[in-house]
Amino acid sequence: MQQSLSKMSKRPGKHAEGAGLGLRRALLSPLEDSPDAAIDFFEVAPENWINVGGRLGKTFRSYTERFPCVCHGLSLSLGGPAPLDETLLHKIRRLLDEHGISQYSEHLSYCSDDGHLYDLMPIPFTDEAVDWAAARIRRAQDILGRRIAVENVSSYATPGQEMSEMDFTKAVLQAADCDLLLDVNNVYVNSVNHRYDAEQFIKALPHGRVAYMHIAGHYNEAPDLIVDSHAAAVIDPVWKLLDTAYAEFGVLPTLLERDFKFPPLAELIAELDHVRAIQSKHDQGRHDQHKQDQPRRDQLAQQAPADVRHVRTA
């Protein structure tokens, strides 16, 4: 039976905030050469580090000890027809516990049937698929002992669609009682591929479910077809959507995804600085609003009965 949300673990460990980068092996050497690089947290794929020992294992440990880390899975296939890989889940649980990592996310997609696929395939947007995926997410949360986040994925076709992507996403989040990893770039990609308004999509997502965010670059295959490549710099329309997401959900940890065609580390840090600049704008905006509202809060406090004036106003 699934644990209640109040008991679902936010395990001890450093919590991510600010702007983070994926800990890819191709980046280990540049990171070692720039130990003071402005990176607030790292995201790691657990499949790449389970049972890794020796020099690489020690290197991984050095990062999880020094930085907040989150885990982002690649192969759990939450929507797939093959049995849920509970052996993998138990291995992930051990990795999370051993390294004090509280947060785990996976893709709201599938990548396995009789064998493992190399792509993240979109789940058909149907009521049956909602029930199937939600049950597997609940089981994953039980084994991991953590509330997890599922990521909205990019897609290029929607086979068997009976409802919109938005309705499907909301239904899964509700039925599984899990969080959302909001991939802002994937919203942009799908808005072009499937002809919808990206800003309205973000604004329609449920408040209180978004755990953290992804941002990335992509490849324009054609004017009406974008491939989510994680191999290019973030473009202006995606930065604008990130700004919209912060305005809607508040400033949340944001991960810059870069998996291929790595530029010099300084260029990635510049993109992280851009993330932090947008975050700072929203933080300052909330601070200014708080100051603006203070006289009204003071007035209300003075008008309150004397026996409740000691209650601190927010």
N, C-alpha and C positions, 0 to 999 in steps of 0.2 A: 504494500500500500504506500502511495506517495506521501512523503513527509509534508507537513504544513509549511507554508512559506515562512512563518516565524521561526521555524526550526531549521529551514534550509540554510546550509552553512554559508556564511561570508567568512571563510577561513582566515586564521591569522596570517598576516603578511602585509607587505607594502601595497597600498592601493594606488592604481594608476591615476594620473591626472596630467593635464597639459597635452603635449604633442609627443607621440611615440613613433618608433620605427620597428619594422620587422627584423628580427635577429636571423639573418641569412648567413650561411657559411661563407658566401662570396664577400660579405662585408666584414668578416672577422679581422682580417688583416688591416683594412683601413681604420676600423674602430680601435685596434690596438695602437695604431700610429697616432690616433687623436683621442686619447683617454678622457679629455675634458670637453668633448663635443657636446653641444647643447641638445641632449636627448632625454626626455623626461621619463619614458618607460619603454620597454620592449615587448613586442608580441612574438610568441614562438609557436611553431607547429609541433605539438607533442609527438606526432609520429616521427619527426626528425631527430628526437632526442631520447626516446624511450630506450633503455638498456645501452646507451652510449657511455662508454667509460674512457679510460686513458686520458690523453692530453685534451681531446675534445670535450670529454665529460667534465674535466676540471675547468676548462674555459667556460662551459655552460654554467657550471656552479658559480663561477666568479661573477657572472652577470646577474643571476637570480639572487645572489647575496647583496649586490651593490645597487640594483635597480628594481623598482616595481616591475613585475612582469604579468602578462596575461597570456593564456593559451587559446589558440584558435585552431580547431581541428580541420582536417582535410578529407578524411575518408570514412567517417562514421555512417554516411549515407542514410540520413534520418528519414528520407522519403522512399528509400529503395524497397523492392519486393523481397530481397534476401533477408534472412533472419538478422536481427540486430546483433552486431559484434560485441557481445558483452565481455569477452576476453579482452578486447582492446579497451573497453571502458574501464575495467579494473586496472589495467596497466596505466591508463591516463590518471586514474584516481591516485595511484601510488606516486606518479610523477608530480602531480599537483601538491600532494601532502608533503613529499620529501623536500620540495623547493618552496613551500609556503606560498603557493600561487592560489589566489582565491577565485579568480574569474576564468571561466571556460566558455567558449562559443563554438558554434558549428554552422554550416551552411544549411539553409532551408531548401535542400535539393537532394538528389541521389547520385551515386556514382558506382553502384554495384548491382549485379543480378547474379548470374551464375559465376561471373568473374568480376574483376575490378575495372572500372572505366577510368580513363585519364581526364575526363571532363566532368564538370558539375552540371548535371542535367536538371532542367526545371521539372518540378512536381506538377502533374495536371491539377488545374484549379477546380477541384470537385469536392463535394461534401464527403465522399468516401475517403479522398486523400487527406482531408482535414483530420478526420478521425484516426486514420492510420498513422500519419506523421505525429499527431499530438500524443498518441499512446506511446510511441517510441521515444519522444522527447521526455515524457513523464518518467519512463523507465530509466532513461539516461540520467535524469536528475536524481532518481533514487540511488542508483549505483554510485554516482559521483558525490552524492551528499551535498550538492550545490545547485542553486538556481542557475540555469545556464541561459545564454542568449543565442538566438538563431539569426542568421544573416539573410537579408533579402538579396537574392542573387540576380545577376544579369542573365538575360535570355534572348534568344533569337527566333524562337517559335513558341507557341503556347498550345500544344496538342491536347485535345480533349477538354478544352476550357469550358466550364459551366458557370464561372463567376469571375469577377475581376481580380487582378493581382492584389489590390487593396483589400477587398472582402476576404480573399483567401488568407492573406497575411494576418489580418485582424482575427479571423476565426481560429487560426492555429495558435496564436498568442493567448487567446482566451481559453481555448480548450486544453492547452498544455500548461497554462499558468506559468509561462516563462517570459523572458525578456527578449528585446530586439537589439541586435547589433545593426545599426543603421549604416549601410554602405551608401554614402551620398553619391559616389560616382556611378554605382549600379542603378540608382534612381535616374540619373541623367541618361545613362546608356539605354535603359528600357524606355524612357520617355521618347527617345528618338526612334528606337526600333519598333515600338508599339504605338507611337503617336498619342501620347498623353502629356498633360501639363506636369512637369517635374515639381514645381513649387507647390502646386495644389496637392500633389501626392504626399509630399512631406508634411504639409499642414494637416492632412487627414489622418496621419498615423496617431495611434493612441498615446496620450500623455501618461507618464509614469512607467512606461515599458522600455524606453530606450536606455540601454546600459552604457554603451559607448559608440563611437563612430569610426568609419573607415573613409578615407579619401584616396584617390589614385588617378593615374592617367590612363588613357585608352588609345585605341587605334581606329581611325576612320576608314572603314573598308569601302564605303560608298556614302553619298549624301544622306541616305536613309538607313544606313547600317553601321553600327559601331561595335567593335570588339573590345571587351574588357581585358586589356593586355597586361596591366601593371608594369608597363615597360616604357612609360613616357612621363613627362611632367604634367602636373595638374593644370587644366585650362581654366580660363576666367569664368565661364558659366558654371563650372563645378565649384569654384571658390565662392561664387555668389550663392549657390545652393547651400553650402556649408554655413554661410552667414544666416541664411533663412532657417536652417536647422537649429542653430544656437538661439535665434530669436524665439523659436517655437518651444524648444525643450530645455533651454539653458545651456551653459557651457559644460560640455562633457569631454572626457578623454578622447582624443582623436588620433588614429593611427594612419600614418602615411604608408601605403602599400607600394613597394617596389620589389619586383621579383626577377626582372630581366633587364638587360641593357643598363647596368648600373652606371650612373655618372660619378664623377668625383664626389666624395662624401660631403664636401662643402656645398654642393648644389642641393643635396638632400637636406642638409641642415638649413639652407635658405628657405626651403619649402616648409620645414617645421617652424621656422621663424614666422612665416606667413600665417600658419595655423595659429600660433600664439598671438600674433597681432590681432587677428579677428576675435580670438577669445578675450583678449584684453579690452577690446572695444565694448564687448557685451558686459564684461565684468564692471567696467567703468560706468556703463549706462545704468546698471542696477544700483551701483553706489550712488550715482547722481539722483536717481529716482528715490532712493531711500532718504537722502538728505532733503529732497524736495517735500517728501511726505512727513518729515519729522514734526513740523509745527502742528499739523493736523493730529498726529498721534499724541502730542503733548496736550493739545486742547481736549481731546477725548479723555485722556487720563485725568485731567483736572475736573472734568464733568462727572466722572465716575463716582459712585458712593465711596465714602471714606474708607469703608472696610474692605474695598477691593482695589484701592489705589496702589497697594503694594505689589499687585500682580504686574510683572514686567510686560510691557507691550513689545510686540515683535518688530 
